[in-house]
Amino acid sequence: MSLALAHEYFSAHGGAERVVEVLHRMYPDAPVYTFFHDRRSYGPLPGYRLRTSFLQSVPLGSGLHRALLPLYPRAAAGLRVASDTSLLLSSTSAFIKCLSLPESTVHVAYCHSPTRYLWDWSEEYLAAEVPAVLRGMVRSMLPGLREADLRGAKRVDHWIANSNVVRSRIERYYGQASEVIHPPVDVDAFAADDERGDFWVIVSRLSAYKRVDVAVRAFNEVGLRLIVVGDGRERRSLEQLARDNVTFAGRVDDPTLKQLLGSARGFIFPAEDDFGIVCVEALASGAPVVALGRGGATEIVREGIDGAIVPEPDPALFAEAVRRIERTPLDRQELRRSARRFDVSRFESRIRASLDHARAEGRAS
């Protein structure tokens, strides 16, 4: 079997990129098709056999990938998978699923979400990411981009969703069934300190839709220490909102993040996310999670077992949930055992089984 991998672009480290890292470890000889690799912001990719599109030579690709939106369908059409490729496994949340494939190639798409800025979040995307003077022009492009997205979706032979929430979106927007394989976490790479600190943690991009303001307001009320890990355009306004018990750490490296999670009293997650891999990392570190009861977090956090589920992004409700966890601490080792539901070994075995199934179906058709 000649297998290839694909991923939209490498410009920032996030949950999707962690999935690709595991896939590359599983299939280290597979070429990786991508629109571009921003070496300055992402760093090197040793051992990756990258196949990039013409966007690799566009200076705007460096950290400003959203501005390239109108060019992605053309870049996908020009990025041709080798003719001897029998199976393509793409990690996708946008247009990499539209790349040019040989007719005989079986395409398996691991979907982090259907393209959200084209479907259920298009207005939020326009408001948050596009300058007001350009919104009318970008809005006029969306119907054509949706058509291109749908054409690419039809070329996928087998869909894998990263959560039940995403499975529902794939069915709603693409009319396709999918199986669910949750993203991987290397549980053994995290540790739970016996002696916990005096603080809680949130790890997030500081964008409006991540609702970090809910966490800040909740801890303004509770009075416990909160360490905010991450950066973004909302940082200044959040710092102005926060009281002295809330600290902004900015971006931190992986060892520092693991140290924080391993000694935190708990982790707070007020966003509606496709999955929320950092919630699993918190559990693997022995930190209970207080999460919004929407999106993928509902597949991770069980009320009273892994932490608390909050029905609405209401600071008062989050404050009460934090107090509830403080009154009835959860067993740290039980939280780590809970995280093993999402361990990397389970992910790898399920991906291999899914690819075997897709390949067998492709031969039969």
N, C-alpha and C positions, 0 to 999 in steps of 0.2 A: 504494500500500500504506500503510495506517495502522498504524504499528508502535508498541508500547508496551513499556516495560521494567518489571521488578519485582525487588525485592531485600528480604530479610527486614527488616532495620532498619539504621540508620546510628548506631551507638553507639561503635564503635572502629574504627580503621584496621587492616586486615589484608589478607591475600591476596585474599579474596573482594571486598573493597571496591576493590582495585586493578583487578580484572576489571571491576567496574561502571563505574569511571572511564573505562576504555578503551571500553566499550560506549556510554557516554554521549557520548564524543567522536565515535564513529562515527555515532550517531543523536541529535544534540543537541536536536532538536525533539520527541523522544519523551517522553511523560509517564512518570514513574517512580512505580510503586505500591510502597508500603512500609508496614510497621506503624507505625513512628515514626522520627523524626529527633531524636536527642538533641544539640541544638545546643551544649550546654555542653561535652560531652566530645568530640564529633566535629568541631565547627566548622561554618562556613557551607558551603552547597552552591550557590554562585552558578551561575545558568543552569539549575538543575534544576527541572523542573515536577513537584513532588512531589504525590502523592495519598496521604494518610495515613489510617490507620484511627482508630477511637475511642481506641486506645491512646496516640495522640499527646497526649491530655489527661490521661493517668494519671501522676501524679507519680512513681510507682514505675518508670516507664520510663527514668528518668534513671540509667543505669549499673547498674540491677538487672534487666536484661531476662530473666534466667533465672527470676526469681520470677513472671513473667507467663506461664509455660508453659501453665497450664490455659486461658488466655484466647486463645491464638493461633488455634485452629480457628474460634472465634466471630468473631474479628477478621478472619480471612480470608474468612469467609462474608459479612461486612458490607462488605468492600472490593470494590466492583463495577467491573469494567473497562468502559470506554465502549463503547456498542453498535456504533460504527463501527470498532472495532479489528479489523483483519484478522489480525494476528499479534502474539502476546505472547512476548517473550524474557525469561524469568525467570532470575535468579541465585539459586540456592536450595541450602540445606542443611537446611531444615526446612519450615515451613508456608506460606510465601508461594506455593508451587505450588498451594495449596488455594483461592486467591481465586476469586471468582465471575466466570465468563466467559460472554460470549455464545456460543451454540451454534456459530456459524460461525467463531469465532476459532480460529486454529491456535496451539497452545501449544508452544513450544520451551523446554525446561528445560536450562540450563547448570548441571550438578549438581556442587557441591563435595564432596558426599557425601550418601547417604541419611541421614535424621535419626539421628545416631549415639546420642543419649541415649535413643532409643526402641528401638534394635536392638542392635548389637554392643557398645555401651558403656553400657548402661543401669545396670548395677551400679556401674561406675566413676563415672558421673555422680551417682548417689545418694550414694555415699561422699564424693565430692570437693566437691559443690556444694550438697547439701541438708542442713540441720541434722538431727541424729539424731532429734530429737523429731518431725520432719515426714516422715521417710523412709517410714514405713508408709502415710501418707496419699498421698504422691506416688506410691509404688509401686502403690497401688490404682488410680491414674488412668492408668497407662501403657497397659493394654489398650485403653481407649477412645481414647486419643491415637494409638495405632498404627492403629486402624481409620480414624480421620480422616485420618491420613497416607496410608494406602493408597487411600482414596477420592480424595484429591488427586492421587496418582500416576497413577491411571487416566485422569485428564483430560488428562495430558500426551500430545501427539501425537508428539513427537520428542525423544529424550534425547541430550544431549551430556555426556560424563563428562570431568572434568579430568585423569584419569589412568587407566591400566589397572586399578589397584587399585579405583578408584571404579566403573569399568565392571563389575567383578565383583560389587560390592555391589549395584548397581542391578539386575543380573540375579537375584541371590540374594534380595533383599528385595521387589523390585517385579515380578519376572518379566518385565522389559523389556530389549530390546537397546538399545545405545547406541553412538555413535561417540566417539572420544577426540580432544579438542582441548586441548592443554596450555595453562595460563594464560600470559598475555603478560608479557614483560619488555622494557622499552625499553633494549636493550643499549647504545646510544649515550649514554644518560644516565649511564653508569658509566665509570670510567677506571681503568687499572692503572698505578700508580706504578712507575717503574723501580727506585727505592730503596725497599725494603720495611722495615717496622718490625721490632721485636724481639718481636712479640706475635701470638697467634692470637685469633680472635673467635668468639663464639657469640651469636646473636640469637634470643631466645625469650621467650615468656610464662613466668614463673617459677611454673609449676604442676607438680604431681607427675608427671603423665603425659608431660610434655615431657622428662623424664629429664636435666635440666641437672645433676643430681647426678653422673651418669656422667662428664660433661665435667669437672666440678670435680675429682673423684677422679682422673681420668686426668692432669690437669695438676698435681695435687698430686704425682703420681708422676714425671712428666716433668721438672717444674721450670721449664719455659718459662712466659712470661707469657701469661695468658688474660684477655681483657676480656669480661665478661658484659654484654650489652646487653638490657635488658628489665626488667620488674618483675612482681610478683605475690605471692601469699600465701606462697610458699616462700622468699622472699628471705632472711628472717632465719636460717632453718635452713641455707641454703646458705652464707651468710656465716660462720656458725659452723663449717661443714665445711671451708671454704677456707683454704689457706695464703696467705702474703704475696704469692705470685706471681699470685694471682687477684684481679682488680679488678672491682667491680660499678659499672657506669656508669649504671644505671637506664635510663629512656626517653631517647632522643636524637632530635633532629630529623633530617630526611632528609639535609641537607648533611653533618652530622656522621657519620651512618651511612655515607654514600658515601665519606667521607674514611677512616673506619676500615677499610672493606672494601678500599679501593684501596691501602692500605699494609700490610694484614695479611699475615702469612706463610702463613696458612691459615685455614680456616673449619671448625668442628666442628658436627655435626648428629646428636645421638644419639636423636632422637625418631622414632617411627613416625607419619608424617604422611600426609595424603591426597595431597599433591604435594610441597610444600617449595619455594615460589617463591624464598625467600631463598637457597637453594643456587644457583639460576641467577644471582641477583644477585651472589653471591660469585664465580662463574666469570667473569661479565662484568667484575668488578673485578680479575681476574687472580689470585684466591686459590683454591688447590686445596681440595677439600672432602673431609673424612673423615666419612662418613655411615653410619648404621645400614642394613644391607641388608634393610630392610623398608619397605613403603609406597612412596610416589611417588618417594622419593630414588633408588630403583633404576632409574628411567627417566631420571634426570638424570646420575648419577655412574657413570662406567665405570672400573673398577679399572685403575690405572696410566695412564689417559688424562686423567681429570678429577680424580683424587685416589685415595681408597681406600674400599672397602666393608668394613664390619665386621659379622660375622654375628650377634653377640649384643650386647646393651647391657651389656657387661662393661668396666669401666674399664681393666683391664690390656690388653685387646685394642685399645681405643681408643688407649691410650698407645703401644703398639707401632706402630699405624698412623701416628700422628703422627711418631714417630721415623723411620719408613720414608719418609715424605714429606720430612722434613728432610734425610735422607741423599741423596735423589734428587729434587731440585727439578724441577718441571714448568715448561714454557715458558709464560710469562704470556700472550703473544699467542695461543697455541694454545688456552688456556683461554677467552679471549674469543671466538674463532671457534667453539668448542664451544657457548658460550651462545647463539649465533645460531640454534641449532635451535629456540629458544623465543622468538625476537624478536617484538615486537608486530606487525610487518608481516605475519609469517606467521600469527599469530593472527587478525588482521583479515580476511585473504583467506579463511581457512578458515571463519570465522564467516559471512561473506557467502555463501559457497558452500553452507553448511549451511542457512541461512535460505531461499535460493533453492530448494533441494531440498525442504524442508519445505513451502514455499508451493505448489510445483507438485504435491506429493502431496496437499495439502489440497484443491486445486481439483479433482483427479482423483477424490477419494473421494465 
